[in-house]
Amino acid sequence: MKKSIITLLVIIASVTTASLFAQAPPPPPPPAHGQSGNVPGGNAPIGGGLFILIGLGAAYGGKKLYDLKKDSLEE
């Protein structure tokens, strides 16, 4: 009984991993991506998103300070 279960597990493992080795490599990148050569990401603009994150962080920090000050005045 144990030998048949082990044999079945070995067969399943070999069949499932065989497809992983048979995959082709990824295609090459397009010829003109990025301005400074073959760099992943190139020169992506981050200005707008950065200002939104800074604004949200400042609002969260302000709310935390407001709550802290409010709690200390009530006590």
N, C-alpha and C positions, 0 to 999 in steps of 0.2 A: 504494500500500500504506500509506504513512504517513498519507495524508489520510483513509483509511477508519478507521484506528486512532484518530486524533485525533477524528474525528466520533463514533465509538463511545464514546470516553471522555467527550466532552461530553454526549452523550445520557444516559449512565449517571449522570454527576454531576448533571445537571438533574433527573432523575427521583428520585434519592435525596434531594436537598435540597428538593424541592417538598413532601415530606411533613412536613418540619420546620416550614415556614411555615404549614401548614394546621392545626396543633394549636390547640386552644382554650386560653384562659388557665386557670390553676388556680382551683378553687372558693374562695369566701371562707371565712375561718375561722369556727368556730362562734360564736354570739353571746356566750357568757359564758366565755371562756377567759382564765386569768390573773386575778389580783386587782387589778392596777394598770393595767388597760386592755389594749389590743391589743399586748402585749409577747410576742415569741417566747420560748417556754419558760416564761413566767409565773414562778411561785415554786416551782420544783422543789426538793425536799429533797435536800441533798447530805451530810448529817451522817454516815450510816452508811458510805457509800463512802469518805468522806474519812478516817475513822478507820482503815479497813482499809488504805488506801494509805499512811498515815503509819506504821502498824504494820509493813507489809511493808518500807517504806524503812528503818525503824529496825533490823529484823532483818537486812536485807541489809548495812547499814553495820556492824552488830555483827559479822557473819560476816567481813567484809573486815578489820576491826580485829583480830579473833581470828587470822585467817590471817597477817596482817602481823606480829603479836607472836610467833606461833608460829615463823615463818620466821626472825625476828631472834634468837630464843633458840637455835635449832639451829645457827646459824653461829658 
